[in-house]
Amino acid sequence: MLKGHQSWIFESKPFIKASAAVGGPFEAQGALSEDFDTLHADIWLGQDSFEKAEKKLLEEACQKAIDKAGMKKEDIQFFLSGDLMNQIISSSFAARTLGVPYLGVFGACSSSMEGLALASMMVDSKFAKNALAAASSHNAAAEKQFRYPTEYGAQKPPTAQWTVTGAGAAVVAAEGEGGPRVVAATIGRVIDMGISDPFNMGAAMAPAAVDTIEAHFRDLNIDPSHYDLIATGDLGAVGHRIAGDLLIEHGMKIPKEIFTDCGLLIYRQEQPVFAGASGCGCSATVTYGHFMNRMRKGELKKILIVATGALMSPMSYQQKESIPCIAHAVAIEV
């Protein structure tokens, strides 16, 4: 049901029956490598294009989540997925392989939680018994589309971020035993502060994250102490610091010990990722891999994932447009 102005409360608390994360070789060197179900040594994944490699990542994550749930793909009523490629081709082509009813979503890097929120709404309202939510990205494919092909070796500033090569998927079900459950979601507004630098995405997305976090606590009439962990999607070091400062300015201070960012967690400090990680696969793999594992171990009981996205395109950048951004928050509890 609607709570406040832009939040949903899921009265049945749909189960995350199973989840999976698949990554590439750089993710295998990262700090969360043990939380991936599958890690590939080849960024091409045996394919003849990076786009096909991303599709394969997504297909593997979806199938792994379905298998872990003890289901077959025929048990999934709806598949919701998003990515960064033009016309979300990674998701659409993966849906072709799965052969189940499909809804493509695009929230840029916020697509992971947008999909999870919508899947949970479908299950909670009894429009589905089982839904599959997923998201993916591929470093080389994203670089080729949004910036420069990696073969160019173009110099980047310290504010740039490293797109995750990975995919995450979760089976959201009406029935389950124990495990994480989706209890609420807050749908974000588009926020544009006039930033147009595609190499400073953290600064562009931070205000959107803050806007959604404030809306979530206002709509649900709770405070940050309600959660064991609050994680933004892929603000990186620059955006995460800006978000923290903005929250303090707005009278909401989240303790540092519970406030983190997926883009700061996935890689090791010594890896050359500039300001941190980004991409649809960033919050998807960290949430569906690392955070779900911690919840199932009992280390976390209540978390809020605030996935952030920059709603730009190569065309809008070439036309000198600023970067509109959004963030969607999903509350998960054990």
DRENLUM-795249 format. One record per residue (C-alpha): residue number from 0; residue in one letter; chain; x negated, y, z. Coordinates in steps of 0.1 Angstrom, whole numbers, padded with zeros to 4 digits. Layout:
BEGIN
nr = NUM | rest = A | kette = A | xx = X | yy = Y | zz = Z
...
//
This chain:
BEGIN
nr = 0 | rest = M | kette = A | xx = 0000 | yy = 0000 | zz = 0000
nr = 1 | rest = L | kette = A | xx = -0010 | yy = 0036 | zz = -0005
nr = 2 | rest = K | kette = A | xx = -0027 | yy = 0052 | zz = 0025
nr = 3 | rest = G | kette = A | xx = -0033 | yy = 0089 | zz = 0026
nr = 4 | rest = H | kette = A | xx = -0039 | yy = 0105 | zz = -0008
nr = 5 | rest = Q | kette = A | xx = -0063 | yy = 0081 | zz = -0027
nr = 6 | rest = S | kette = A | xx = -0068 | yy = 0050 | zz = -0006
nr = 7 | rest = W | kette = A | xx = -0052 | yy = 0015 | zz = -0007
nr = 8 | rest = I | kette = A | xx = -0047 | yy = -0008 | zz = 0023
nr = 9 | rest = F | kette = A | xx = -0045 | yy = -0045 | zz = 0012
nr = 10 | rest = E | kette = A | xx = -0021 | yy = -0060 | zz = 0037
nr = 11 | rest = S | kette = A | xx = -0028 | yy = -0096 | zz = 0028
nr = 12 | rest = K | kette = A | xx = -0066 | yy = -0090 | zz = 0029
nr = 13 | rest = P | kette = A | xx = -0076 | yy = -0110 | zz = -0002
nr = 14 | rest = F | kette = A | xx = -0105 | yy = -0134 | zz = 0002
nr = 15 | rest = I | kette = A | xx = -0138 | yy = -0131 | zz = -0016
nr = 16 | rest = K | kette = A | xx = -0137 | yy = -0168 | zz = -0021
nr = 17 | rest = A | kette = A | xx = -0171 | yy = -0169 | zz = -0037
nr = 18 | rest = S | kette = A | xx = -0196 | yy = -0146 | zz = -0053
nr = 19 | rest = A | kette = A | xx = -0228 | yy = -0149 | zz = -0074
nr = 20 | rest = A | kette = A | xx = -0258 | yy = -0128 | zz = -0085
nr = 21 | rest = V | kette = A | xx = -0281 | yy = -0134 | zz = -0114
nr = 22 | rest = G | kette = A | xx = -0312 | yy = -0114 | zz = -0121
nr = 23 | rest = G | kette = A | xx = -0343 | yy = -0110 | zz = -0143
nr = 24 | rest = P | kette = A | xx = -0380 | yy = -0112 | zz = -0138
nr = 25 | rest = F | kette = A | xx = -0384 | yy = -0078 | zz = -0122
nr = 26 | rest = E | kette = A | xx = -0356 | yy = -0086 | zz = -0097
nr = 27 | rest = A | kette = A | xx = -0374 | yy = -0119 | zz = -0089
nr = 28 | rest = Q | kette = A | xx = -0403 | yy = -0098 | zz = -0076
nr = 29 | rest = G | kette = A | xx = -0380 | yy = -0076 | zz = -0055
nr = 30 | rest = A | kette = A | xx = -0371 | yy = -0075 | zz = -0019
nr = 31 | rest = L | kette = A | xx = -0338 | yy = -0093 | zz = -0023
nr = 32 | rest = S | kette = A | xx = -0350 | yy = -0121 | zz = -0046
nr = 33 | rest = E | kette = A | xx = -0338 | yy = -0149 | zz = -0022
nr = 34 | rest = D | kette = A | xx = -0302 | yy = -0136 | zz = -0024
nr = 35 | rest = F | kette = A | xx = -0299 | yy = -0143 | zz = -0061
nr = 36 | rest = D | kette = A | xx = -0283 | yy = -0175 | zz = -0073
nr = 37 | rest = T | kette = A | xx = -0304 | yy = -0175 | zz = -0105
nr = 38 | rest = L | kette = A | xx = -0335 | yy = -0156 | zz = -0115
nr = 39 | rest = H | kette = A | xx = -0349 | yy = -0156 | zz = -0150
nr = 40 | rest = A | kette = A | xx = -0386 | yy = -0154 | zz = -0159
nr = 41 | rest = D | kette = A | xx = -0378 | yy = -0140 | zz = -0194
nr = 42 | rest = I | kette = A | xx = -0361 | yy = -0106 | zz = -0198
nr = 43 | rest = W | kette = A | xx = -0348 | yy = -0119 | zz = -0232
nr = 44 | rest = L | kette = A | xx = -0331 | yy = -0149 | zz = -0216
nr = 45 | rest = G | kette = A | xx = -0339 | yy = -0168 | zz = -0248
nr = 46 | rest = Q | kette = A | xx = -0318 | yy = -0145 | zz = -0269
nr = 47 | rest = D | kette = A | xx = -0327 | yy = -0124 | zz = -0299
nr = 48 | rest = S | kette = A | xx = -0315 | yy = -0091 | zz = -0285
nr = 49 | rest = F | kette = A | xx = -0314 | yy = -0074 | zz = -0251
nr = 50 | rest = E | kette = A | xx = -0276 | yy = -0070 | zz = -0255
nr = 51 | rest = K | kette = A | xx = -0271 | yy = -0107 | zz = -0259
nr = 52 | rest = A | kette = A | xx = -0294 | yy = -0113 | zz = -0229
nr = 53 | rest = E | kette = A | xx = -0271 | yy = -0091 | zz = -0208
nr = 54 | rest = K | kette = A | xx = -0240 | yy = -0110 | zz = -0220
nr = 55 | rest = K | kette = A | xx = -0257 | yy = -0142 | zz = -0209
nr = 56 | rest = L | kette = A | xx = -0265 | yy = -0127 | zz = -0175
nr = 57 | rest = L | kette = A | xx = -0228 | yy = -0119 | zz = -0170
nr = 58 | rest = E | kette = A | xx = -0216 | yy = -0152 | zz = -0183
nr = 59 | rest = E | kette = A | xx = -0239 | yy = -0170 | zz = -0159
nr = 60 | rest = A | kette = A | xx = -0228 | yy = -0149 | zz = -0129
nr = 61 | rest = C | kette = A | xx = -0192 | yy = -0155 | zz = -0137
nr = 62 | rest = Q | kette = A | xx = -0196 | yy = -0192 | zz = -0141
nr = 63 | rest = K | kette = A | xx = -0217 | yy = -0195 | zz = -0110
nr = 64 | rest = A | kette = A | xx = -0190 | yy = -0177 | zz = -0089
nr = 65 | rest = I | kette = A | xx = -0163 | yy = -0199 | zz = -0103
nr = 66 | rest = D | kette = A | xx = -0183 | yy = -0230 | zz = -0096
nr = 67 | rest = K | kette = A | xx = -0191 | yy = -0219 | zz = -0060
nr = 68 | rest = A | kette = A | xx = -0153 | yy = -0213 | zz = -0055
nr = 69 | rest = G | kette = A | xx = -0147 | yy = -0249 | zz = -0064
nr = 70 | rest = M | kette = A | xx = -0126 | yy = -0238 | zz = -0094
nr = 71 | rest = K | kette = A | xx = -0125 | yy = -0240 | zz = -0132
nr = 72 | rest = K | kette = A | xx = -0122 | yy = -0210 | zz = -0154
nr = 73 | rest = E | kette = A | xx = -0086 | yy = -0220 | zz = -0162
nr = 74 | rest = D | kette = A | xx = -0078 | yy = -0212 | zz = -0125
nr = 75 | rest = I | kette = A | xx = -0087 | yy = -0176 | zz = -0130
nr = 76 | rest = Q | kette = A | xx = -0057 | yy = -0155 | zz = -0140
nr = 77 | rest = F | kette = A | xx = -0075 | yy = -0122 | zz = -0148
nr = 78 | rest = F | kette = A | xx = -0111 | yy = -0112 | zz = -0155
nr = 79 | rest = L | kette = A | xx = -0121 | yy = -0076 | zz = -0147
nr = 80 | rest = S | kette = A | xx = -0155 | yy = -0064 | zz = -0158
nr = 81 | rest = G | kette = A | xx = -0176 | yy = -0034 | zz = -0168
nr = 82 | rest = D | kette = A | xx = -0211 | yy = -0025 | zz = -0180
nr = 83 | rest = L | kette = A | xx = -0230 | yy = 0003 | zz = -0196
nr = 84 | rest = M | kette = A | xx = -0231 | yy = -0007 | zz = -0232
nr = 85 | rest = N | kette = A | xx = -0210 | yy = 0011 | zz = -0259
nr = 86 | rest = Q | kette = A | xx = -0174 | yy = -0001 | zz = -0257
nr = 87 | rest = I | kette = A | xx = -0185 | yy = -0024 | zz = -0227
nr = 88 | rest = I | kette = A | xx = -0195 | yy = -0051 | zz = -0252
nr = 89 | rest = S | kette = A | xx = -0213 | yy = -0072 | zz = -0226
nr = 90 | rest = S | kette = A | xx = -0181 | yy = -0076 | zz = -0206
nr = 91 | rest = S | kette = A | xx = -0158 | yy = -0081 | zz = -0237
nr = 92 | rest = F | kette = A | xx = -0181 | yy = -0107 | zz = -0253
nr = 93 | rest = A | kette = A | xx = -0184 | yy = -0125 | zz = -0219
nr = 94 | rest = A | kette = A | xx = -0146 | yy = -0125 | zz = -0217
nr = 95 | rest = R | kette = A | xx = -0145 | yy = -0141 | zz = -0252
nr = 96 | rest = T | kette = A | xx = -0166 | yy = -0169 | zz = -0238
nr = 97 | rest = L | kette = A | xx = -0145 | yy = -0173 | zz = -0206
nr = 98 | rest = G | kette = A | xx = -0113 | yy = -0173 | zz = -0225
nr = 99 | rest = V | kette = A | xx = -0091 | yy = -0159 | zz = -0197
nr = 100 | rest = P | kette = A | xx = -0069 | yy = -0128 | zz = -0196
nr = 101 | rest = Y | kette = A | xx = -0092 | yy = -0098 | zz = -0195
nr = 102 | rest = L | kette = A | xx = -0092 | yy = -0062 | zz = -0184
nr = 103 | rest = G | kette = A | xx = -0123 | yy = -0042 | zz = -0193
nr = 104 | rest = V | kette = A | xx = -0132 | yy = -0014 | zz = -0169
nr = 105 | rest = F | kette = A | xx = -0156 | yy = 0015 | zz = -0173
nr = 106 | rest = G | kette = A | xx = -0168 | yy = 0035 | zz = -0144
nr = 107 | rest = A | kette = A | xx = -0205 | yy = 0034 | zz = -0154
nr = 108 | rest = C | kette = A | xx = -0224 | yy = 0021 | zz = -0123
nr = 109 | rest = S | kette = A | xx = -0193 | yy = 0023 | zz = -0102
nr = 110 | rest = S | kette = A | xx = -0177 | yy = -0004 | zz = -0123
nr = 111 | rest = S | kette = A | xx = -0185 | yy = -0031 | zz = -0097
nr = 112 | rest = M | kette = A | xx = -0163 | yy = -0017 | zz = -0070
nr = 113 | rest = E | kette = A | xx = -0137 | yy = -0004 | zz = -0095
nr = 114 | rest = G | kette = A | xx = -0132 | yy = -0039 | zz = -0106
nr = 115 | rest = L | kette = A | xx = -0132 | yy = -0054 | zz = -0071
nr = 116 | rest = A | kette = A | xx = -0106 | yy = -0028 | zz = -0060
nr = 117 | rest = L | kette = A | xx = -0083 | yy = -0035 | zz = -0089
nr = 118 | rest = A | kette = A | xx = -0087 | yy = -0073 | zz = -0086
nr = 119 | rest = S | kette = A | xx = -0079 | yy = -0070 | zz = -0049
nr = 120 | rest = M | kette = A | xx = -0048 | yy = -0049 | zz = -0057
nr = 121 | rest = M | kette = A | xx = -0036 | yy = -0075 | zz = -0081
nr = 122 | rest = V | kette = A | xx = -0040 | yy = -0104 | zz = -0056
nr = 123 | rest = D | kette = A | xx = -0025 | yy = -0084 | zz = -0027
nr = 124 | rest = S | kette = A | xx = 0005 | yy = -0074 | zz = -0048
nr = 125 | rest = K | kette = A | xx = 0010 | yy = -0111 | zz = -0059
nr = 126 | rest = F | kette = A | xx = 0004 | yy = -0103 | zz = -0095
nr = 127 | rest = A | kette = A | xx = -0024 | yy = -0128 | zz = -0094
nr = 128 | rest = K | kette = A | xx = -0035 | yy = -0157 | zz = -0072
nr = 129 | rest = N | kette = A | xx = -0072 | yy = -0156 | zz = -0084
nr = 130 | rest = A | kette = A | xx = -0090 | yy = -0128 | zz = -0101
nr = 131 | rest = L | kette = A | xx = -0126 | yy = -0125 | zz = -0112
nr = 132 | rest = A | kette = A | xx = -0144 | yy = -0092 | zz = -0108
nr = 133 | rest = A | kette = A | xx = -0179 | yy = -0086 | zz = -0123
nr = 134 | rest = A | kette = A | xx = -0204 | yy = -0061 | zz = -0136
nr = 135 | rest = S | kette = A | xx = -0237 | yy = -0062 | zz = -0154
nr = 136 | rest = S | kette = A | xx = -0266 | yy = -0042 | zz = -0167
nr = 137 | rest = H | kette = A | xx = -0299 | yy = -0048 | zz = -0185
nr = 138 | rest = N | kette = A | xx = -0330 | yy = -0025 | zz = -0181
nr = 139 | rest = A | kette = A | xx = -0342 | yy = -0027 | zz = -0217
nr = 140 | rest = A | kette = A | xx = -0307 | yy = -0025 | zz = -0232
nr = 141 | rest = A | kette = A | xx = -0298 | yy = 0006 | zz = -0211
nr = 142 | rest = E | kette = A | xx = -0331 | yy = 0023 | zz = -0219
nr = 143 | rest = K | kette = A | xx = -0326 | yy = 0018 | zz = -0256
nr = 144 | rest = Q | kette = A | xx = -0291 | yy = 0032 | zz = -0255
nr = 145 | rest = F | kette = A | xx = -0294 | yy = 0061 | zz = -0230
nr = 146 | rest = R | kette = A | xx = -0330 | yy = 0071 | zz = -0231
nr = 147 | rest = Y | kette = A | xx = -0359 | yy = 0057 | zz = -0252
nr = 148 | rest = P | kette = A | xx = -0367 | yy = 0022 | zz = -0263
nr = 149 | rest = T | kette = A | xx = -0393 | yy = 0008 | zz = -0238
nr = 150 | rest = E | kette = A | xx = -0417 | yy = 0002 | zz = -0266
nr = 151 | rest = Y | kette = A | xx = -0422 | yy = 0040 | zz = -0268
nr = 152 | rest = G | kette = A | xx = -0438 | yy = 0041 | zz = -0234
nr = 153 | rest = A | kette = A | xx = -0422 | yy = 0075 | zz = -0227
nr = 154 | rest = Q | kette = A | xx = -0433 | yy = 0093 | zz = -0195
nr = 155 | rest = K | kette = A | xx = -0406 | yy = 0097 | zz = -0168
nr = 156 | rest = P | kette = A | xx = -0403 | yy = 0121 | zz = -0139
nr = 157 | rest = P | kette = A | xx = -0403 | yy = 0109 | zz = -0102
nr = 158 | rest = T | kette = A | xx = -0365 | yy = 0114 | zz = -0101
nr = 159 | rest = A | kette = A | xx = -0358 | yy = 0087 | zz = -0127
nr = 160 | rest = Q | kette = A | xx = -0344 | yy = 0054 | zz = -0117
nr = 161 | rest = W | kette = A | xx = -0349 | yy = 0018 | zz = -0129
nr = 162 | rest = T | kette = A | xx = -0319 | yy = 0000 | zz = -0144
nr = 163 | rest = V | kette = A | xx = -0314 | yy = -0034 | zz = -0128
nr = 164 | rest = T | kette = A | xx = -0314 | yy = -0064 | zz = -0151
nr = 165 | rest = G | kette = A | xx = -0287 | yy = -0084 | zz = -0134
nr = 166 | rest = A | kette = A | xx = -0250 | yy = -0093 | zz = -0131
nr = 167 | rest = G | kette = A | xx = -0228 | yy = -0100 | zz = -0101
nr = 168 | rest = A | kette = A | xx = -0194 | yy = -0116 | zz = -0099
nr = 169 | rest = A | kette = A | xx = -0168 | yy = -0124 | zz = -0073
nr = 170 | rest = V | kette = A | xx = -0137 | yy = -0146 | zz = -0072
nr = 171 | rest = V | kette = A | xx = -0109 | yy = -0127 | zz = -0053
nr = 172 | rest = A | kette = A | xx = -0083 | yy = -0151 | zz = -0041
nr = 173 | rest = A | kette = A | xx = -0050 | yy = -0151 | zz = -0022
nr = 174 | rest = E | kette = A | xx = -0060 | yy = -0182 | zz = -0002
nr = 175 | rest = G | kette = A | xx = -0093 | yy = -0191 | zz = 0014
nr = 176 | rest = E | kette = A | xx = -0110 | yy = -0201 | zz = 0046
nr = 177 | rest = G | kette = A | xx = -0130 | yy = -0176 | zz = 0067
nr = 178 | rest = G | kette = A | xx = -0155 | yy = -0156 | zz = 0047
nr = 179 | rest = P | kette = A | xx = -0153 | yy = -0119 | zz = 0036
nr = 180 | rest = R | kette = A | xx = -0120 | yy = -0103 | zz = 0029
nr = 181 | rest = V | kette = A | xx = -0112 | yy = -0071 | zz = 0011
nr = 182 | rest = V | kette = A | xx = -0092 | yy = -0048 | zz = 0034
nr = 183 | rest = A | kette = A | xx = -0091 | yy = -0014 | zz = 0017
nr = 184 | rest = A | kette = A | xx = -0103 | yy = 0007 | zz = -0012
nr = 185 | rest = T | kette = A | xx = -0107 | yy = 0044 | zz = -0019
nr = 186 | rest = I | kette = A | xx = -0105 | yy = 0055 | zz = -0056
nr = 187 | rest = G | kette = A | xx = -0128 | yy = 0084 | zz = -0063
nr = 188 | rest = R | kette = A | xx = -0123 | yy = 0117 | zz = -0082
nr = 189 | rest = V | kette = A | xx = -0145 | yy = 0129 | zz = -0110
nr = 190 | rest = I | kette = A | xx = -0170 | yy = 0154 | zz = -0096
nr = 191 | rest = D | kette = A | xx = -0193 | yy = 0175 | zz = -0118
nr = 192 | rest = M | kette = A | xx = -0218 | yy = 0199 | zz = -0103
nr = 193 | rest = G | kette = A | xx = -0233 | yy = 0210 | zz = -0136
nr = 194 | rest = I | kette = A | xx = -0263 | yy = 0187 | zz = -0136
nr = 195 | rest = S | kette = A | xx = -0273 | yy = 0176 | zz = -0171
nr = 196 | rest = D | kette = A | xx = -0306 | yy = 0159 | zz = -0165
nr = 197 | rest = P | kette = A | xx = -0303 | yy = 0121 | zz = -0173
nr = 198 | rest = F | kette = A | xx = -0335 | yy = 0115 | zz = -0154
nr = 199 | rest = N | kette = A | xx = -0320 | yy = 0128 | zz = -0122
nr = 200 | rest = M | kette = A | xx = -0289 | yy = 0107 | zz = -0118
nr = 201 | rest = G | kette = A | xx = -0291 | yy = 0104 | zz = -0080
nr = 202 | rest = A | kette = A | xx = -0287 | yy = 0142 | zz = -0076
nr = 203 | rest = A | kette = A | xx = -0258 | yy = 0142 | zz = -0101
nr = 204 | rest = M | kette = A | xx = -0239 | yy = 0113 | zz = -0084
nr = 205 | rest = A | kette = A | xx = -0245 | yy = 0122 | zz = -0047
nr = 206 | rest = P | kette = A | xx = -0216 | yy = 0148 | zz = -0045
nr = 207 | rest = A | kette = A | xx = -0191 | yy = 0122 | zz = -0059
nr = 208 | rest = A | kette = A | xx = -0203 | yy = 0097 | zz = -0033
nr = 209 | rest = V | kette = A | xx = -0198 | yy = 0122 | zz = -0005
nr = 210 | rest = D | kette = A | xx = -0163 | yy = 0132 | zz = -0018
nr = 211 | rest = T | kette = A | xx = -0152 | yy = 0095 | zz = -0018
nr = 212 | rest = I | kette = A | xx = -0167 | yy = 0088 | zz = 0016
nr = 213 | rest = E | kette = A | xx = -0149 | yy = 0118 | zz = 0032
nr = 214 | rest = A | kette = A | xx = -0116 | yy = 0108 | zz = 0015
nr = 215 | rest = H | kette = A | xx = -0120 | yy = 0072 | zz = 0028
nr = 216 | rest = F | kette = A | xx = -0124 | yy = 0082 | zz = 0064
nr = 217 | rest = R | kette = A | xx = -0097 | yy = 0109 | zz = 0061
nr = 218 | rest = D | kette = A | xx = -0071 | yy = 0087 | zz = 0045
nr = 219 | rest = L | kette = A | xx = -0077 | yy = 0057 | zz = 0069
nr = 220 | rest = N | kette = A | xx = -0082 | yy = 0080 | zz = 0100
nr = 221 | rest = I | kette = A | xx = -0114 | yy = 0062 | zz = 0110
nr = 222 | rest = D | kette = A | xx = -0150 | yy = 0073 | zz = 0115
nr = 223 | rest = P | kette = A | xx = -0183 | yy = 0059 | zz = 0104
nr = 224 | rest = S | kette = A | xx = -0187 | yy = 0038 | zz = 0136
nr = 225 | rest = H | kette = A | xx = -0159 | yy = 0016 | zz = 0123
nr = 226 | rest = Y | kette = A | xx = -0185 | yy = 0000 | zz = 0100
nr = 227 | rest = D | kette = A | xx = -0217 | yy = -0020 | zz = 0106
nr = 228 | rest = L | kette = A | xx = -0230 | yy = -0008 | zz = 0072
nr = 229 | rest = I | kette = A | xx = -0222 | yy = 0019 | zz = 0047
nr = 230 | rest = A | kette = A | xx = -0240 | yy = 0015 | zz = 0013
nr = 231 | rest = T | kette = A | xx = -0238 | yy = 0038 | zz = -0017
nr = 232 | rest = G | kette = A | xx = -0244 | yy = 0021 | zz = -0051
nr = 233 | rest = D | kette = A | xx = -0274 | yy = 0035 | zz = -0068
nr = 234 | rest = L | kette = A | xx = -0282 | yy = 0070 | zz = -0056
nr = 235 | rest = G | kette = A | xx = -0319 | yy = 0061 | zz = -0051
nr = 236 | rest = A | kette = A | xx = -0342 | yy = 0080 | zz = -0028
nr = 237 | rest = V | kette = A | xx = -0333 | yy = 0115 | zz = -0042
nr = 238 | rest = G | kette = A | xx = -0295 | yy = 0110 | zz = -0043
nr = 239 | rest = H | kette = A | xx = -0294 | yy = 0092 | zz = -0010
nr = 240 | rest = R | kette = A | xx = -0312 | yy = 0121 | zz = 0008
nr = 241 | rest = I | kette = A | xx = -0289 | yy = 0146 | zz = -0008
nr = 242 | rest = A | kette = A | xx = -0258 | yy = 0126 | zz = 0002
nr = 243 | rest = G | kette = A | xx = -0270 | yy = 0125 | zz = 0038
nr = 244 | rest = D | kette = A | xx = -0276 | yy = 0162 | zz = 0038
nr = 245 | rest = L | kette = A | xx = -0242 | yy = 0170 | zz = 0023
nr = 246 | rest = L | kette = A | xx = -0224 | yy = 0148 | zz = 0048
nr = 247 | rest = I | kette = A | xx = -0241 | yy = 0167 | zz = 0076
nr = 248 | rest = E | kette = A | xx = -0231 | yy = 0200 | zz = 0060
nr = 249 | rest = H | kette = A | xx = -0195 | yy = 0188 | zz = 0058
nr = 250 | rest = G | kette = A | xx = -0195 | yy = 0178 | zz = 0095
nr = 251 | rest = M | kette = A | xx = -0199 | yy = 0140 | zz = 0090
nr = 252 | rest = K | kette = A | xx = -0231 | yy = 0125 | zz = 0101
nr = 253 | rest = I | kette = A | xx = -0236 | yy = 0088 | zz = 0094
nr = 254 | rest = P | kette = A | xx = -0263 | yy = 0071 | zz = 0115
nr = 255 | rest = K | kette = A | xx = -0294 | yy = 0063 | zz = 0094
nr = 256 | rest = E | kette = A | xx = -0294 | yy = 0027 | zz = 0108
nr = 257 | rest = I | kette = A | xx = -0261 | yy = 0019 | zz = 0090
nr = 258 | rest = F | kette = A | xx = -0263 | yy = 0042 | zz = 0060
nr = 259 | rest = T | kette = A | xx = -0282 | yy = 0028 | zz = 0030
nr = 260 | rest = D | kette = A | xx = -0282 | yy = 0025 | zz = -0007
nr = 261 | rest = C | kette = A | xx = -0283 | yy = -0005 | zz = -0030
nr = 262 | rest = G | kette = A | xx = -0308 | yy = 0012 | zz = -0052
nr = 263 | rest = L | kette = A | xx = -0332 | yy = 0015 | zz = -0023
nr = 264 | rest = L | kette = A | xx = -0329 | yy = -0022 | zz = -0012
nr = 265 | rest = I | kette = A | xx = -0332 | yy = -0043 | zz = -0043
nr = 266 | rest = Y | kette = A | xx = -0369 | yy = -0036 | zz = -0051
nr = 267 | rest = R | kette = A | xx = -0401 | yy = -0035 | zz = -0031
nr = 268 | rest = Q | kette = A | xx = -0418 | yy = -0002 | zz = -0023
nr = 269 | rest = E | kette = A | xx = -0448 | yy = -0011 | zz = -0044
nr = 270 | rest = Q | kette = A | xx = -0428 | yy = -0018 | zz = -0076
nr = 271 | rest = P | kette = A | xx = -0429 | yy = 0011 | zz = -0101
nr = 272 | rest = V | kette = A | xx = -0392 | yy = 0020 | zz = -0099
nr = 273 | rest = F | kette = A | xx = -0396 | yy = 0058 | zz = -0095
nr = 274 | rest = A | kette = A | xx = -0367 | yy = 0069 | zz = -0072
nr = 275 | rest = G | kette = A | xx = -0351 | yy = 0035 | zz = -0070
nr = 276 | rest = A | kette = A | xx = -0327 | yy = 0012 | zz = -0088
nr = 277 | rest = S | kette = A | xx = -0295 | yy = 0020 | zz = -0108
nr = 278 | rest = G | kette = A | xx = -0272 | yy = 0003 | zz = -0133
nr = 279 | rest = C | kette = A | xx = -0239 | yy = -0016 | zz = -0130
nr = 280 | rest = G | kette = A | xx = -0259 | yy = -0046 | zz = -0119
nr = 281 | rest = C | kette = A | xx = -0274 | yy = -0028 | zz = -0090
nr = 282 | rest = S | kette = A | xx = -0244 | yy = -0026 | zz = -0066
nr = 283 | rest = A | kette = A | xx = -0230 | yy = -0058 | zz = -0081
nr = 284 | rest = T | kette = A | xx = -0260 | yy = -0080 | zz = -0073
nr = 285 | rest = V | kette = A | xx = -0268 | yy = -0064 | zz = -0040
nr = 286 | rest = T | kette = A | xx = -0232 | yy = -0067 | zz = -0028
nr = 287 | rest = Y | kette = A | xx = -0223 | yy = -0101 | zz = -0043
nr = 288 | rest = G | kette = A | xx = -0257 | yy = -0115 | zz = -0033
nr = 289 | rest = H | kette = A | xx = -0274 | yy = -0099 | zz = -0004
nr = 290 | rest = F | kette = A | xx = -0244 | yy = -0083 | zz = 0015
nr = 291 | rest = M | kette = A | xx = -0221 | yy = -0113 | zz = 0011
nr = 292 | rest = N | kette = A | xx = -0249 | yy = -0136 | zz = 0023
nr = 293 | rest = R | kette = A | xx = -0254 | yy = -0114 | zz = 0054
nr = 294 | rest = M | kette = A | xx = -0216 | yy = -0114 | zz = 0061
nr = 295 | rest = R | kette = A | xx = -0214 | yy = -0152 | zz = 0058
nr = 296 | rest = K | kette = A | xx = -0243 | yy = -0155 | zz = 0082
nr = 297 | rest = G | kette = A | xx = -0225 | yy = -0133 | zz = 0107
nr = 298 | rest = E | kette = A | xx = -0250 | yy = -0105 | zz = 0105
nr = 299 | rest = L | kette = A | xx = -0224 | yy = -0080 | zz = 0092
nr = 300 | rest = K | kette = A | xx = -0187 | yy = -0079 | zz = 0100
nr = 301 | rest = K | kette = A | xx = -0174 | yy = -0047 | zz = 0084
nr = 302 | rest = I | kette = A | xx = -0190 | yy = -0030 | zz = 0055
nr = 303 | rest = L | kette = A | xx = -0181 | yy = -0002 | zz = 0031
nr = 304 | rest = I | kette = A | xx = -0196 | yy = -0002 | zz = -0004
nr = 305 | rest = V | kette = A | xx = -0194 | yy = 0031 | zz = -0023
nr = 306 | rest = A | kette = A | xx = -0205 | yy = 0024 | zz = -0059
nr = 307 | rest = T | kette = A | xx = -0214 | yy = 0055 | zz = -0078
nr = 308 | rest = G | kette = A | xx = -0213 | yy = 0061 | zz = -0116
nr = 309 | rest = A | kette = A | xx = -0223 | yy = 0088 | zz = -0141
nr = 310 | rest = L | kette = A | xx = -0196 | yy = 0090 | zz = -0167
nr = 311 | rest = M | kette = A | xx = -0219 | yy = 0103 | zz = -0195
nr = 312 | rest = S | kette = A | xx = -0228 | yy = 0089 | zz = -0230
nr = 313 | rest = P | kette = A | xx = -0256 | yy = 0096 | zz = -0254
nr = 314 | rest = M | kette = A | xx = -0232 | yy = 0117 | zz = -0274
nr = 315 | rest = S | kette = A | xx = -0222 | yy = 0139 | zz = -0245
nr = 316 | rest = Y | kette = A | xx = -0259 | yy = 0144 | zz = -0236
nr = 317 | rest = Q | kette = A | xx = -0268 | yy = 0153 | zz = -0271
nr = 318 | rest = Q | kette = A | xx = -0239 | yy = 0179 | zz = -0271
nr = 319 | rest = K | kette = A | xx = -0254 | yy = 0195 | zz = -0239
nr = 320 | rest = E | kette = A | xx = -0226 | yy = 0184 | zz = -0217
nr = 321 | rest = S | kette = A | xx = -0231 | yy = 0182 | zz = -0179
nr = 322 | rest = I | kette = A | xx = -0227 | yy = 0148 | zz = -0162
nr = 323 | rest = P | kette = A | xx = -0193 | yy = 0140 | zz = -0146
nr = 324 | rest = C | kette = A | xx = -0196 | yy = 0115 | zz = -0118
nr = 325 | rest = I | kette = A | xx = -0174 | yy = 0092 | zz = -0097
nr = 326 | rest = A | kette = A | xx = -0176 | yy = 0069 | zz = -0068
nr = 327 | rest = H | kette = A | xx = -0152 | yy = 0041 | zz = -0057
nr = 328 | rest = A | kette = A | xx = -0153 | yy = 0026 | zz = -0022
nr = 329 | rest = V | kette = A | xx = -0143 | yy = -0009 | zz = -0011
nr = 330 | rest = A | kette = A | xx = -0141 | yy = -0020 | zz = 0025
nr = 331 | rest = I | kette = A | xx = -0149 | yy = -0057 | zz = 0032
nr = 332 | rest = E | kette = A | xx = -0146 | yy = -0074 | zz = 0065
nr = 333 | rest = V | kette = A | xx = -0152 | yy = -0108 | zz = 0081
//
